[in-house]
């Protein structure tokens, strides 16, 4: 999975989200150590967080680094979607005295990890069997909604870099039409991420209560999830079920778009915390609900990623690929 002469190590790896930034060192090919998780809000800039981490590890000079980050990466200037960090890739490379720096969308990095995730760290939901050499789809609600995938290429799988979480939300039934209207009145454009994220779960819950003429209880996504899983609130359970159903439809649409017969993978910070309850949710039924193509989707397996730091594995794979290409250029 990695390339390299000993002088190329250690390599800096980072998986940067709106809430947490995860750092690690790759100390030898495929060996990831010194993992550290920090609250993004604790540092004014990403550079400050990186320098603090490197200072803590006491690493000798790091020459190569890869950063997966929760935003679109379309040029030198990187501006996070759900946090206030902004930086220049060239400036970061210069300030850290790096020979190479790969910066990519966090879900593109996560897509890089898919072939390397151990089967024991994947929870299959429903039936279906992965077809080798076929496209894989990736979706995951957290602070926002990440969307990516791996498609077959002549030299190996190619990760996708896009912002599929921001496509328009498509209601599937009357309640979802009402949820869309509630969000539309408040925000104008209603993206899929508007519902399929931590803030989105709270919005679903608020809107459902309003639709019933009930007062908003002010619960956060974490509160809603806790009350639902603990059996303490039928309202919270209904809101979480609606969230899972919407995720099923979004995952099914992505699977149809990519022809994801290699499997559909669910990452992000929310779904893995649901444990076995996710398998009992409406997710898989809604995933397969595609009219004439229901059978096509029923044959595709869906997996929840339970690896602890898959984004770091993906950053490592992306950096290795970059260095291989540089070596052969």
Secondary structure by P-SEA (a helix, b strand, c coil): ccccccccccbbbbbbcccbbbbbbccccccccbbbbbcccccccaaaaaaaaaaaacccccccbbbbccccccccbbbbccccbbbbaaaaaaaacccbbbbccaaaaaaaaccccccccccccbbbbbbccbbbbbbbbccbbbbcccccccccbbbbbccccccbbbbccaaaaaaaaaaaaccccccccccccaaaaaaaaaaaaaaaccccccccaaaaaaaaaacccaaaaaaaaaaaaaaaaaaaaaaaaaccccbbbbbccccccccccccccaaaaaaaccccaaaaaaabbbbbbccccaaaaaaaaaaaaaaaaaaac
